[in-house]
Amino acid sequence: MVNGDSVLIIGSGGREHALAWLMAKSDGVGKIYTAPGNPGTKQVGENVNISANDFDALVDFALKKKIDLVITGSESQLGKGIVDIFQKNGINIYGPNQQMAQIEIDKIYGKEIMIKAGISTPQHWIFKDPEAAKAKIMEDPKNTVVKHPSGDMGGKGVHPCATQEEALAEVDKMFEITDTVVIEQFAGEKGVIHEEASCMVICSGLSYIPLLFSQDHKKEGEGDTGSNTGGMGAYAPCEITRGYEDWILEKIVKPTLKVLNGKFFGTLYIALIRNPGDDIWPFQVLEYNARFGDPELQPIATLLDAPNFYQILKTSAQQEDLSNFELKWHPGSAICTVMANKGYPRKDDYYKSLLGTRILGLDDPYFKNPWVTVFHAGSGFNEKGELIVAGGRTLNVTTRGKDIIEAHERCLEALSKIKCDALRYRRDIGYRDIARFKARTGR
């Protein structure tokens, strides 16, 4: 019998492996279950063959096993009311209820919350007519962000387009799957690079604990080119938010929680964009999410030195005050690079033909180093028990170092050890901060 509380994590991605990994490092945790899990979560606990969408079976399992805390990873389950269902059955579950999850699921509602909170956000318009949406795009070269009104898009519902032509084409694609499209401006002045950053905060009513700020890389190609994905890599901490952390918490996080009437419990994820030249609003808010980011959580997890992480999540789930908790961090930087199916994100016949390809190299001695962690996502086992490609984003190779240069070098070294003809990855995760670091230090 394993001493300590039992935890059930719902999902099968890299984020869920990172959560299971963190639970294994937390004080007070005994048995860790993940449903349905992946080969990585199996390394730190027990996988349960229950779909993340089978709420009845999940509740039955949690009651049978007397689970002390449930953690759900995806916005999809949150939007379907998974938290409400578990709470009605008297089970502690970390995350916002269905009503509060609308801050992510309904992008229009999220914008309304920003406006009520007095938070600056890029100008936006809502269209049900594709021709009207295209006309707005042609009015101004900055009107080139095309959004799906629902946040339940697996991180692929927002499309910042480089040109008006690209935005026009994206409108046509979007109206094939929805009857409403949001057109949004890029922040600030044309011709200025507007970098994004991610702020994740563990909340319990009006009390909260911030995680390190990070930067995600959504585009499939190096230099942020190609199609949008659920994320091809991320790094933390983030240079562009350095010195603005307190400002972001005071001007954005606190007003948001206040407008939500202290009823938000779980992870508040705020997508920020740098607004150069604006001293009043140096950052604007692009959107809210209601869960941990994937892959943003992975590098943050490897920098986290907090044996109290489980207790923090449980306290939030119990809707109790978080003011007495503090997170501790390893020094330096961390980078996560996603190894993805070469057909991803299109999932066409080529993508399908690569499923089942063996993955070799994870037994290399390099992976025994404490600074490297491989979080599994779309991986699986074949009939022989061999590791294979089983999805899109397959492995999350995550390394930390004394600075972003060392973290990047270690990540490339780890990536070189993994052999699989079906996988590809970007070699430039963190490239903006790497360039800034080299310019500052001469390295």
Summary of the structure (lengths in Angstrom):
residues: 443
radius of gyration: 21.0
end to end distance: 52.1
largest distance: 66.3
contacts: 1617
relative contact order: 0.13
helix: 33%
strand: 27%
